[in-house]
Amino acid sequence: MLVVTTLIAAAGWIFTKEAIQGMPIIGFMALRFIFAAVIIFPLCISTHQKISFSNIPKAVGLGSLQTVQMLFWVIAVSTSSSLGEGAFILSLSILLVPLVVWLLFKEKPLSVFWVSLPIAISGLLFLSLTNGWTFSIGQLWFLGSAIALALYFTLNARLLQKIAIFPLTCIQFFCNAVICSVLSFLFEDWPEAIPLSIWAWFFASVIIATCLRYVLQAVGQKHVNIGNAAIIMILEPIWTLLFSVVFYDEPMPWMKWVGCTLIFVALVIYRGYVFLRTRRSKIY
């Protein structure tokens, strides 16, 4: 189930890239989250999950942070011709989470983190080699998105201990929709007509890459050990890279291969160690 989820997540990069060819990027995000929120809302009602009034401002604040992260991501997708490379840069958020937790909550990372981090940084440097030791605009947006995503993951995990998942998700989706709608209204011009093919990519992004992915991921994580789930989710950048090579003929010089491989190795080392450590503690 989770393997299918990673495939859908990777396909979502393609859906987004195609959809924003014919509509404003912030407007795309606004419509995407409006539809997603409307689809998720009945689940909130049917599950009878409640949220206290005091937690609503926290959920809105996290929704605003998620909006910033998603805007960084969609800008990166719109400006970059290397989606596979971007997916590997974004996956660095997994390694940045322990660093964020350490800075905000004074919880020191595991020792394996300090092994994985230099490997990941080396991979990032190899990716910069493709531009002559400089980062492209797209790479910087992806890196900013990874940092924002790590911060969001950290705070969201804490808030989920107080708020049920469906109300929190619905509030965050609505928050995304409102902020992006206002920004699009203020700063973007919409075309007089949008081709049906663009709408097809858009609804694929909403229904498949957002709603279906969310449901499958929730179901999959319910039936799979969290350590195994984390390892499986690392597959997303690999699928994204393969899709980008197939659909967009993304060039893959040896520096990019080395960079992506080093980042992947760093993720496997870190998540693999966490999985084995958790499993060993349960046995003993």
Backbone as CSV, one residue per row, in Angstrom:
resi,resn,N_x,N_y,N_z,CA_x,CA_y,CA_z,C_x,C_y,C_z
1,MET,0.824,-1.209,0.000,0.000,0.000,0.000,0.863,1.266,0.000
2,LEU,1.886,1.278,0.868,2.738,2.466,0.954,3.619,2.626,-0.282
3,VAL,3.984,1.503,-0.913,4.758,1.598,-2.155,3.926,2.299,-3.230
4,VAL,2.641,1.940,-3.307,1.729,2.612,-4.243,1.624,4.099,-3.896
5,THR,1.613,4.399,-2.604,1.550,5.795,-2.161,2.747,6.588,-2.659
6,THR,3.935,5.988,-2.600,5.132,6.691,-3.079,5.077,6.912,-4.586
7,LEU,4.505,5.956,-5.313,4.339,6.122,-6.761,3.379,7.273,-7.065
8,ILE,2.275,7.333,-6.317,1.301,8.409,-6.515,1.917,9.760,-6.167
9,ALA,2.688,9.792,-5.077,3.345,11.042,-4.679,4.299,11.521,-5.763
10,ALA,5.044,10.585,-6.350,5.971,10.940,-7.428,5.211,11.419,-8.661
11,ALA,4.102,10.738,-8.969,3.283,11.166,-10.112,2.721,12.563,-9.882
12,GLY,2.495,12.922,-8.613,1.984,14.248,-8.288,2.901,15.363,-8.753
13,TRP,4.206,15.092,-8.778,5.152,16.091,-9.293,4.881,16.362,-10.771
14,ILE,4.610,15.291,-11.520,4.324,15.433,-12.950,2.992,16.145,-13.152
15,PHE,1.967,15.745,-12.376,0.654,16.391,-12.485,0.772,17.900,-12.263
16,THR,1.530,18.271,-11.228,1.688,19.694,-10.902,2.441,20.430,-11.996
17,LYS,3.541,19.838,-12.451,4.356,20.475,-13.489,3.530,20.745,-14.736
18,GLU,2.675,19.802,-15.110,1.845,19.966,-16.300,0.720,20.978,-16.066
19,ALA,0.100,20.923,-14.891,-1.036,21.812,-14.616,-0.626,23.276,-14.601
20,ILE,0.550,23.577,-14.034,0.952,24.985,-13.925,1.490,25.544,-15.236
21,GLN,1.517,24.716,-16.281,1.853,25.248,-17.598,0.728,26.127,-18.139
22,GLY,-0.506,25.922,-17.604,-1.646,26.655,-18.150,-2.436,27.462,-17.144
23,MET,-1.955,27.519,-15.887,-2.639,28.337,-14.886,-1.622,28.928,-13.920
24,PRO,-1.957,30.051,-13.271,-1.029,30.670,-12.320,-0.675,29.704,-11.198
25,ILE,0.590,29.725,-10.772,1.047,28.709,-9.814,0.386,28.861,-8.441
26,ILE,0.221,30.093,-7.970,-0.416,30.272,-6.660,-1.911,29.978,-6.768
27,GLY,-2.517,30.370,-7.875,-3.918,30.046,-8.113,-4.135,28.546,-8.185
28,PHE,-3.182,27.846,-8.778,-3.245,26.382,-8.825,-3.293,25.809,-7.415
29,MET,-2.411,26.303,-6.533,-2.384,25.812,-5.160,-3.685,26.146,-4.437
30,ALA,-4.228,27.346,-4.695,-5.483,27.743,-4.051,-6.615,26.788,-4.426
31,LEU,-6.785,26.552,-5.726,-7.854,25.659,-6.179,-7.619,24.228,-5.708
32,ARG,-6.370,23.807,-5.721,-6.046,22.439,-5.295,-6.490,22.209,-3.853
33,PHE,-6.201,23.151,-2.977,-6.536,22.956,-1.571,-8.001,23.247,-1.272
34,ILE,-8.647,24.077,-2.083,-10.093,24.268,-1.920,-10.815,22.946,-2.174
35,PHE,-10.494,22.311,-3.300,-11.131,21.034,-3.631,-10.754,19.953,-2.625
36,ALA,-9.475,19.914,-2.223,-9.028,18.902,-1.268,-9.739,19.067,0.077
37,ALA,-9.893,20.313,0.526,-10.571,20.566,1.800,-12.037,20.146,1.732
38,VAL,-12.680,20.444,0.605,-14.090,20.069,0.437,-14.245,18.549,0.444
39,ILE,-13.282,17.841,-0.141,-13.348,16.378,-0.184,-13.061,15.775,1.186
40,ILE,-12.103,16.351,1.916,-11.722,15.815,3.223,-12.765,16.142,4.296
41,PHE,-13.472,17.266,4.144,-14.410,17.719,5.183,-15.450,16.662,5.575
42,PRO,-16.077,15.945,4.616,-17.041,14.911,5.024,-16.422,13.827,5.904
43,LEU,-15.130,13.541,5.718,-14.465,12.557,6.576,-14.402,13.053,8.017
44,CYS,-14.198,14.357,8.176,-14.189,14.933,9.528,-15.548,14.749,10.195
45,ILE,-16.607,14.958,9.418,-17.964,14.830,9.964,-18.276,13.370,10.294
46,SER,-17.927,12.467,9.372,-18.289,11.053,9.547,-17.538,10.392,10.695
47,THR,-16.320,10.840,10.975,-15.532,10.222,12.050,-15.848,10.808,13.424
48,HIS,-16.622,11.905,13.445,-17.025,12.557,14.703,-15.825,12.988,15.544
49,GLN,-14.731,13.288,14.872,-13.557,13.768,15.598,-13.714,15.260,15.884
50,LYS,-13.425,15.651,17.110,-13.629,17.037,17.527,-12.290,17.720,17.793
51,ILE,-12.344,19.052,17.847,-11.163,19.852,18.142,-11.567,20.965,19.109
52,SER,-10.762,21.166,20.131,-11.075,22.216,21.098,-10.776,23.586,20.497
53,PHE,-11.527,24.586,20.936,-11.385,25.932,20.386,-9.981,26.476,20.616
54,SER,-9.372,26.124,21.740,-8.045,26.650,22.073,-6.961,26.147,21.129
55,ASN,-7.212,25.016,20.469,-6.213,24.450,19.557,-6.356,24.948,18.122
56,ILE,-7.456,25.636,17.824,-7.678,26.115,16.455,-6.600,27.103,16.004
57,PRO,-6.213,28.102,16.840,-5.137,29.007,16.404,-3.831,28.280,16.098
58,LYS,-3.529,27.234,16.863,-2.314,26.458,16.605,-2.414,25.745,15.251
59,ALA,-3.593,25.193,14.969,-3.796,24.508,13.690,-3.693,25.487,12.527
60,VAL,-4.239,26.690,12.707,-4.162,27.718,11.661,-2.718,28.157,11.452
61,GLY,-1.979,28.323,12.553,-0.568,28.693,12.440,0.232,27.650,11.683
62,LEU,-0.030,26.376,11.983,0.665,25.305,11.260,0.234,25.259,9.806
63,GLY,-1.041,25.546,9.567,-1.519,25.605,8.189,-0.816,26.695,7.404
64,SER,-0.539,27.815,8.065,0.191,28.910,7.412,1.615,28.490,7.081
65,LEU,2.243,27.758,8.012,3.596,27.254,7.756,3.590,26.268,6.594
66,GLN,2.581,25.402,6.558,2.460,24.456,5.450,2.270,25.191,4.129
67,THR,1.536,26.300,4.159,1.338,27.102,2.951,2.665,27.632,2.431
68,VAL,3.494,28.146,3.335,4.820,28.646,2.944,5.634,27.530,2.306
69,GLN,5.613,26.359,2.926,6.373,25.223,2.391,5.876,24.827,1.009
70,MET,4.558,24.764,0.837,3.996,24.364,-0.445,4.247,25.415,-1.523
71,LEU,4.232,26.692,-1.140,4.528,27.746,-2.116,5.981,27.668,-2.565
72,PHE,6.898,27.437,-1.626,8.302,27.236,-1.997,8.420,26.076,-2.986
73,TRP,7.672,24.996,-2.690,7.766,23.798,-3.527,7.232,24.047,-4.933
74,VAL,6.054,24.671,-5.037,5.463,24.857,-6.363,6.265,25.867,-7.182
75,ILE,6.862,26.870,-6.519,7.743,27.800,-7.233,8.967,27.056,-7.748
76,ALA,9.505,26.158,-6.921,10.659,25.360,-7.343,10.314,24.487,-8.541
77,VAL,9.145,23.850,-8.488,8.710,22.994,-9.603,8.547,23.814,-10.877
78,SER,8.032,25.032,-10.748,7.788,25.871,-11.927,9.077,26.412,-12.539
79,THR,10.120,26.571,-11.725,11.368,27.167,-12.221,12.440,26.139,-12.542
80,SER,12.230,24.892,-12.122,13.265,23.871,-12.306,12.917,22.933,-13.455
81,SER,13.941,22.504,-14.156,13.764,21.500,-15.209,14.237,20.130,-14.731
82,SER,14.592,20.037,-13.447,15.131,18.787,-12.887,14.297,18.374,-11.680
83,LEU,13.151,17.755,-11.938,12.266,17.361,-10.850,12.875,16.267,-9.990
84,GLY,13.568,15.329,-10.618,14.189,14.243,-9.862,15.203,14.769,-8.868
85,GLU,16.048,15.660,-9.329,17.030,16.303,-8.459,16.326,17.034,-7.325
86,GLY,15.249,17.755,-7.659,14.499,18.489,-6.644,13.890,17.574,-5.601
87,ALA,13.417,16.399,-6.030,12.821,15.451,-5.091,13.845,14.965,-4.078
88,PHE,15.079,14.747,-4.531,16.131,14.312,-3.604,16.503,15.433,-2.640
89,ILE,16.538,16.670,-3.130,16.826,17.800,-2.234,15.716,17.932,-1.192
90,LEU,14.461,17.800,-1.627,13.337,17.908,-0.699,13.369,16.791,0.344
91,SER,13.852,15.611,-0.054,13.905,14.485,0.884,14.882,14.731,2.029
92,LEU,15.739,15.742,1.882,16.648,16.095,2.974,15.889,16.541,4.219
93,SER,14.613,16.872,4.063,13.807,17.282,5.219,13.797,16.197,6.292
94,ILE,13.921,14.925,5.868,13.954,13.818,6.828,15.143,13.961,7.765
95,LEU,16.283,14.380,7.211,17.482,14.561,8.027,17.474,15.882,8.789
96,LEU,16.737,16.854,8.288,16.696,18.156,8.955,15.792,18.150,10.185
97,VAL,14.851,17.207,10.245,13.925,17.145,11.381,14.660,17.010,12.721
98,PRO,15.619,16.062,12.859,16.335,15.968,14.149,17.047,17.260,14.524
99,LEU,17.543,17.974,13.517,18.227,19.241,13.776,17.241,20.293,14.295
100,VAL,16.051,20.327,13.697,15.015,21.266,14.135,14.562,20.940,15.558
101,VAL,14.373,19.644,15.833,13.968,19.216,17.180,15.021,19.621,18.207
102,TRP,16.284,19.474,17.839,17.382,19.848,18.737,17.370,21.350,19.019
103,LEU,17.176,22.149,17.972,17.198,23.601,18.128,15.993,24.121,18.912
104,LEU,14.813,23.528,18.668,13.592,24.037,19.293,13.303,23.426,20.658
105,PHE,13.603,22.132,20.802,13.196,21.421,22.017,14.362,20.820,22.799
106,LYS,15.581,21.128,22.374,16.797,20.701,23.093,16.925,19.184,23.214
107,GLU,16.356,18.455,22.246,16.491,17.001,22.215,17.595,16.640,21.227
108,LYS,18.697,16.119,21.734,19.854,15.863,20.887,19.568,14.756,19.872
109,PRO,20.077,14.896,18.642,19.888,13.849,17.625,20.640,12.575,18.001
110,LEU,20.227,11.465,17.407,20.957,10.213,17.572,22.345,10.346,16.959
111,SER,23.264,9.540,17.432,24.646,9.619,16.935,24.730,9.352,15.436
112,VAL,23.831,8.494,14.914,23.862,8.173,13.486,23.543,9.404,12.637
113,PHE,22.854,10.377,13.209,22.542,11.605,12.478,23.818,12.293,12.014
114,TRP,24.833,12.301,12.882,26.088,12.989,12.552,26.908,12.211,11.532
115,VAL,26.546,10.946,11.317,27.156,10.157,10.236,26.441,10.449,8.920
116,SER,25.124,10.508,8.985,24.321,10.696,7.775,24.417,12.115,7.223
117,LEU,24.490,13.110,8.111,24.451,14.503,7.670,25.593,14.871,6.725
118,PRO,26.864,14.532,7.031,27.946,14.873,6.089,27.785,14.199,4.729
119,ILE,27.235,12.973,4.727,27.010,12.269,3.462,25.971,13.020,2.633
120,ALA,24.896,13.454,3.298,23.844,14.198,2.601,24.363,15.536,2.080
121,ILE,25.172,16.225,2.883,25.747,17.503,2.449,26.665,17.295,1.250
122,SER,27.429,16.207,1.273,28.291,15.883,0.125,27.454,15.675,-1.133
123,GLY,26.308,14.990,-0.971,25.413,14.795,-2.108,24.886,16.104,-2.643
124,LEU,24.549,17.016,-1.732,24.056,18.330,-2.142,25.133,19.107,-2.895
125,LEU,26.371,18.991,-2.452,27.479,19.672,-3.129,27.710,19.104,-4.527
126,PHE,27.567,17.787,-4.672,27.711,17.183,-6.000,26.610,17.676,-6.940
127,LEU,25.393,17.866,-6.402,24.318,18.404,-7.237,24.640,19.822,-7.691
128,SER,25.307,20.592,-6.827,25.678,21.958,-7.207,26.762,21.970,-8.274
129,LEU,27.504,20.861,-8.399,28.559,20.777,-9.419,28.001,20.897,-10.827
130,THR,26.747,20.472,-10.995,26.145,20.543,-12.332,25.980,21.990,-12.788
131,ASN,26.054,22.946,-11.837,25.944,24.372,-12.164,27.249,25.122,-11.896
132,GLY,28.353,24.363,-11.807,29.646,25.006,-11.578,29.819,25.520,-10.164
133,TRP,29.549,24.667,-9.180,29.688,25.003,-7.759,28.746,26.121,-7.302
134,THR,27.660,26.326,-8.013,26.639,27.280,-7.569,25.281,26.589,-7.607
135,PHE,24.401,27.020,-6.733,23.056,26.461,-6.710,22.154,27.256,-7.648
136,SER,21.361,26.533,-8.442,20.398,27.200,-9.312,19.252,27.749,-8.467
137,ILE,18.451,28.631,-9.062,17.296,29.190,-8.356,16.343,28.076,-7.918
138,GLY,16.120,27.111,-8.826,15.232,26.000,-8.498,15.741,25.187,-7.322
139,GLN,17.061,24.919,-7.281,17.642,24.161,-6.174,17.466,24.892,-4.850
140,LEU,17.629,26.216,-4.869,17.482,27.002,-3.643,16.037,26.987,-3.145
141,TRP,15.083,27.055,-4.075,13.677,26.972,-3.672,13.371,25.603,-3.072
142,PHE,13.900,24.539,-3.686,13.700,23.192,-3.136,14.320,23.072,-1.747
143,LEU,15.504,23.650,-1.568,16.168,23.603,-0.264,15.353,24.373,0.779
144,GLY,14.834,25.542,0.393,13.971,26.296,1.299,12.722,25.515,1.661
145,SER,12.165,24.799,0.686,10.990,23.972,0.931,11.313,22.837,1.891
146,ALA,12.503,22.242,1.752,12.922,21.154,2.642,13.049,21.641,4.081
147,ILE,13.620,22.832,4.262,13.767,23.398,5.610,12.396,23.673,6.225
148,ALA,11.503,24.283,5.438,10.148,24.569,5.927,9.389,23.280,6.227
149,LEU,9.607,22.250,5.404,8.930,20.971,5.612,9.410,20.302,6.894
150,ALA,10.713,20.387,7.173,11.249,19.814,8.410,10.639,20.497,9.631
151,LEU,10.514,21.816,9.560,9.898,22.565,10.658,8.428,22.188,10.810
152,TYR,7.741,22.045,9.675,6.325,21.660,9.705,6.150,20.259,10.288
153,PHE,6.962,19.293,9.838,6.884,17.925,10.355,7.045,17.911,11.875
154,THR,8.029,18.660,12.351,8.331,18.674,13.782,7.160,19.206,14.601
155,LEU,6.636,20.352,14.210,5.547,20.974,14.959,4.233,20.218,14.777
156,ASN,4.012,19.671,13.585,2.781,18.936,13.311,2.709,17.666,14.149
157,ALA,3.853,16.981,14.300,3.891,15.758,15.105,3.511,16.055,16.555
158,ARG,3.946,17.203,17.054,3.609,17.591,18.427,2.123,17.928,18.550
159,LEU,1.597,18.626,17.553,0.199,19.050,17.614,-0.758,17.873,17.449
160,LEU,-0.328,16.843,16.706,-1.175,15.667,16.507,-1.416,14.907,17.807
161,GLN,-0.608,15.174,18.817,-0.825,14.558,20.123,-2.018,15.188,20.845
162,LYS,-2.450,16.366,20.357,-3.552,17.088,20.994,-4.792,17.176,20.107
163,ILE,-4.604,17.044,18.789,-5.703,17.228,17.843,-5.831,15.990,16.963
164,ALA,-7.072,15.563,16.710,-7.313,14.430,15.812,-6.867,14.784,14.397
165,ILE,-6.451,13.767,13.649,-5.786,13.998,12.365,-6.709,14.624,11.319
166,PHE,-7.975,14.190,11.228,-8.854,14.716,10.179,-9.208,16.189,10.387
167,PRO,-9.613,16.613,11.593,-9.864,18.053,11.781,-8.627,18.906,11.535
168,LEU,-7.466,18.425,11.987,-6.231,19.186,11.782,-5.926,19.327,10.299
169,THR,-6.051,18.225,9.559,-5.778,18.256,8.121,-6.749,19.178,7.397
170,CYS,-8.017,19.103,7.763,-9.035,19.928,7.106,-8.783,21.416,7.357
171,ILE,-8.452,21.769,8.587,-8.154,23.170,8.914,-6.945,23.654,8.127
172,GLN,-5.918,22.819,8.047,-4.709,23.203,7.318,-4.987,23.362,5.829
173,PHE,-5.805,22.479,5.270,-6.162,22.595,3.856,-6.923,23.897,3.592
174,PHE,-7.889,24.222,4.452,-8.644,25.469,4.290,-7.730,26.681,4.443
175,CYS,-6.789,26.595,5.371,-5.839,27.687,5.579,-4.996,27.896,4.325
176,ASN,-4.505,26.799,3.755,-3.775,26.867,2.487,-4.617,27.528,1.407
177,ALA,-5.869,27.105,1.320,-6.764,27.611,0.275,-6.991,29.113,0.411
178,VAL,-7.228,29.581,1.635,-7.515,31.003,1.860,-6.298,31.861,1.549
179,ILE,-5.138,31.482,2.086,-3.922,32.283,1.886,-3.547,32.338,0.408
180,CYS,-3.565,31.182,-0.253,-3.193,31.147,-1.672,-4.204,31.900,-2.532
181,SER,-5.485,31.841,-2.159,-6.510,32.574,-2.915,-6.271,34.076,-2.837
182,VAL,-5.965,34.566,-1.644,-5.708,36.001,-1.463,-4.470,36.423,-2.247
183,LEU,-3.392,35.637,-2.139,-2.152,35.970,-2.846,-2.349,35.947,-4.358
184,SER,-3.096,34.954,-4.840,-3.348,34.857,-6.277,-4.178,36.042,-6.765
185,PHE,-5.182,36.430,-5.977,-6.032,37.570,-6.345,-5.222,38.866,-6.411
186,LEU,-4.268,39.017,-5.497,-3.498,40.258,-5.419,-2.382,40.346,-6.458
187,PHE,-1.757,39.206,-6.765,-0.515,39.270,-7.535,-0.529,38.537,-8.874
188,GLU,-1.580,37.790,-9.176,-1.567,36.997,-10.407,-2.691,37.405,-11.354
189,ASP,-2.430,37.222,-12.632,-3.442,37.422,-13.674,-3.831,36.060,-14.243
190,TRP,-5.125,35.814,-14.326,-5.604,34.542,-14.846,-5.861,34.649,-16.349
191,PRO,-5.575,33.590,-17.099,-5.881,33.598,-18.535,-7.389,33.586,-18.756
192,GLU,-7.809,34.047,-19.910,-9.244,34.084,-20.214,-9.836,32.686,-20.319
193,ALA,-9.040,31.747,-20.785,-9.516,30.364,-20.909,-8.379,29.407,-20.566
194,ILE,-8.736,28.305,-19.923,-7.760,27.272,-19.567,-8.135,25.999,-20.315
195,PRO,-7.212,25.411,-21.086,-7.520,24.208,-21.872,-7.995,23.053,-20.991
196,LEU,-8.811,22.191,-21.574,-9.324,21.030,-20.840,-8.196,20.116,-20.376
197,SER,-7.137,20.030,-21.172,-6.013,19.171,-20.788,-5.374,19.648,-19.485
198,ILE,-5.313,20.972,-19.302,-4.753,21.524,-18.062,-5.653,21.185,-16.881
199,TRP,-6.974,21.293,-17.092,-7.904,20.933,-16.020,-7.793,19.453,-15.666
200,ALA,-7.529,18.620,-16.673,-7.362,17.186,-16.415,-6.164,16.945,-15.496
201,TRP,-5.040,17.616,-15.799,-3.860,17.496,-14.932,-4.167,18.038,-13.538
202,PHE,-4.918,19.122,-13.483,-5.254,19.729,-12.191,-6.059,18.766,-11.323
203,PHE,-7.117,18.176,-11.895,-7.951,17.279,-11.099,-7.217,15.982,-10.759
204,ALA,-6.282,15.576,-11.607,-5.433,14.434,-11.251,-4.602,14.777,-10.021
205,SER,-4.122,16.010,-9.968,-3.346,16.469,-8.820,-4.189,16.487,-7.547
206,VAL,-5.438,16.939,-7.674,-6.317,17.038,-6.500,-6.775,15.662,-6.028
207,ILE,-7.369,14.898,-6.950,-8.019,13.642,-6.569,-7.002,12.536,-6.301
208,ILE,-6.027,12.398,-7.194,-5.075,11.294,-7.071,-3.910,11.653,-6.153
209,ALA,-3.230,12.760,-6.478,-1.987,13.077,-5.770,-2.207,13.700,-4.397
210,THR,-3.413,14.203,-4.124,-3.668,14.800,-2.807,-4.580,13.905,-1.974
211,CYS,-5.822,13.718,-2.408,-6.799,12.997,-1.590,-6.524,11.493,-1.530
212,LEU,-6.371,10.856,-2.704,-6.126,9.417,-2.721,-4.813,9.087,-2.026
213,ARG,-3.793,9.883,-2.276,-2.507,9.657,-1.619,-2.656,9.742,-0.102
214,TYR,-3.392,10.744,0.354,-3.558,10.932,1.796,-4.249,9.720,2.421
215,VAL,-5.328,9.246,1.803,-6.083,8.116,2.343,-5.230,6.853,2.341
216,LEU,-4.558,6.564,1.214,-3.719,5.370,1.127,-2.575,5.420,2.133
217,GLN,-2.007,6.600,2.309,-0.903,6.736,3.260,-1.393,6.489,4.687
218,ALA,-2.565,7.015,5.017,-3.122,6.816,6.357,-3.432,5.344,6.606
219,VAL,-4.036,4.678,5.601,-4.361,3.258,5.728,-3.088,2.424,5.805
220,GLY,-2.117,2.743,4.940,-0.865,1.996,4.925,-0.104,2.109,6.225
221,GLN,-0.034,3.302,6.785,0.695,3.503,8.034,-0.004,2.826,9.211
222,LYS,-1.310,2.626,9.070,-2.063,1.955,10.129,-1.686,0.483,10.219
223,HIS,-1.332,-0.122,9.077,-1.067,-1.557,9.035,0.415,-1.899,8.906
224,VAL,1.263,-0.893,8.872,2.701,-1.130,8.719,3.436,-0.473,9.872
225,ASN,4.453,-1.173,10.373,5.302,-0.605,11.417,5.855,0.739,10.971
226,ILE,5.894,1.713,11.884,6.306,3.062,11.510,7.726,3.106,10.953
227,GLY,8.595,2.220,11.457,9.959,2.172,10.924,9.974,1.696,9.483
228,ASN,9.210,0.633,9.197,9.103,0.157,7.818,8.489,1.221,6.921
229,ALA,7.482,1.916,7.435,6.824,2.963,6.650,7.809,4.054,6.265
230,ALA,8.659,4.448,7.205,9.639,5.505,6.929,10.619,5.079,5.848
231,ILE,11.042,3.816,5.895,11.967,3.304,4.874,11.293,3.296,3.506
232,ILE,10.036,2.829,3.454,9.314,2.747,2.182,9.106,4.131,1.575
233,MET,8.812,5.126,2.415,8.527,6.466,1.904,9.752,7.114,1.263
234,ILE,10.947,6.570,1.539,12.164,7.092,0.915,12.160,6.826,-0.593
235,LEU,11.293,5.906,-1.044,11.240,5.571,-2.466,10.733,6.727,-3.330
236,GLU,10.028,7.686,-2.735,9.408,8.761,-3.525,10.392,9.496,-4.439
237,PRO,11.560,9.959,-3.948,12.467,10.665,-4.867,12.986,9.791,-5.998
238,ILE,13.096,8.480,-5.747,13.559,7.578,-6.811,12.524,7.523,-7.928
239,TRP,11.250,7.328,-7.560,10.187,7.299,-8.574,10.105,8.636,-9.306
240,THR,10.239,9.730,-8.561,10.168,11.058,-9.185,11.281,11.241,-10.200
241,LEU,12.474,10.793,-9.844,13.606,10.881,-10.769,13.331,10.073,-12.032
242,LEU,12.828,8.851,-11.867,12.537,8.003,-13.030,11.454,8.634,-13.907
243,PHE,10.390,9.155,-13.293,9.329,9.811,-14.057,9.858,11.026,-14.808
244,SER,10.726,11.796,-14.148,11.268,13.004,-14.772,12.154,12.660,-15.962
245,VAL,12.925,11.588,-15.837,13.780,11.151,-16.949,12.919,10.684,-18.119
246,VAL,11.836,9.947,-17.824,10.970,9.404,-18.874,10.142,10.503,-19.542
247,PHE,9.515,11.380,-18.744,8.591,12.375,-19.286,9.291,13.616,-19.824
248,TYR,10.387,14.017,-19.190,11.021,15.286,-19.551,12.463,15.140,-20.031
249,ASP,12.905,13.892,-20.198,14.289,13.655,-20.628,15.280,14.428,-19.756
250,GLU,15.057,14.390,-18.446,15.946,15.102,-17.529,17.375,14.590,-17.684
251,PRO,18.320,15.473,-17.982,19.714,15.036,-18.132,20.272,14.549,-16.799
252,MET,21.058,13.486,-16.852,21.619,12.910,-15.634,23.129,12.731,-15.778
253,PRO,23.904,13.827,-15.712,25.362,13.697,-15.716,25.823,12.956,-14.467
254,TRP,27.071,12.497,-14.497,27.541,11.654,-13.400,27.515,12.385,-12.057
255,MET,27.716,13.715,-12.042,27.687,14.455,-10.778,26.302,14.367,-10.135
256,LYS,25.266,14.402,-10.977,23.906,14.333,-10.447,23.609,12.938,-9.903
257,TRP,24.074,11.912,-10.626,23.905,10.542,-10.145,24.579,10.363,-8.789
258,VAL,25.807,10.857,-8.673,26.548,10.731,-7.412,25.830,11.489,-6.300
259,GLY,25.382,12.711,-6.603,24.692,13.516,-5.599,23.422,12.859,-5.093
260,CYS,22.584,12.373,-6.019,21.337,11.712,-5.631,21.612,10.435,-4.840
261,THR,22.634,9.685,-5.273,22.983,8.439,-4.586,23.447,8.707,-3.159
262,LEU,24.279,9.724,-2.975,24.772,10.050,-1.632,23.631,10.469,-0.706
263,ILE,22.703,11.266,-1.221,21.556,11.673,-0.404,20.712,10.460,-0.032
264,PHE,20.496,9.560,-0.996,19.709,8.356,-0.731,20.395,7.472,0.305
265,VAL,21.715,7.308,0.180,22.475,6.501,1.144,22.361,7.104,2.544
266,ALA,22.450,8.427,2.632,22.334,9.095,3.932,20.970,8.828,4.566
267,LEU,19.915,8.874,3.752,18.564,8.629,4.255,18.401,7.189,4.719
268,VAL,18.943,6.246,3.942,18.835,4.828,4.298,19.599,4.543,5.588
269,ILE,20.792,5.118,5.720,21.584,4.913,6.939,20.818,5.424,8.156
270,TYR,20.283,6.628,8.040,19.593,7.221,9.187,18.301,6.476,9.520
271,ARG,17.431,6.304,8.524,16.152,5.650,8.790,16.341,4.178,9.128
272,GLY,17.324,3.527,8.483,17.594,2.128,8.784,18.050,1.938,10.215
273,TYR,18.914,2.825,10.684,19.396,2.738,12.065,18.253,2.952,13.054
274,VAL,17.411,3.949,12.773,16.269,4.222,13.657,15.335,3.021,13.707
275,PHE,15.101,2.397,12.548,14.229,1.219,12.481,14.803,0.068,13.297
276,LEU,16.097,-0.233,13.113,16.729,-1.336,13.837,16.782,-1.060,15.337
277,ARG,17.034,0.181,15.687,17.094,0.557,17.108,15.731,0.383,17.770
278,THR,14.674,0.794,17.075,13.320,0.651,17.609,12.933,-0.813,17.733
279,ARG,13.296,-1.591,16.723,12.965,-3.019,16.732,13.704,-3.736,17.855
280,ARG,14.975,-3.383,18.066,15.775,-4.014,19.110,15.223,-3.690,20.497
281,SER,14.766,-2.456,20.673,14.228,-2.055,21.975,12.936,-2.798,22.295
282,LYS,12.150,-3.132,21.257,10.913,-3.882,21.475,11.207,-5.330,21.853
283,ILE,12.279,-5.876,21.259,12.634,-7.269,21.539,13.117,-7.421,22.977
284,TYR,13.929,-6.442,23.412,14.521,-6.541,24.747,13.723,-5.766,25.794
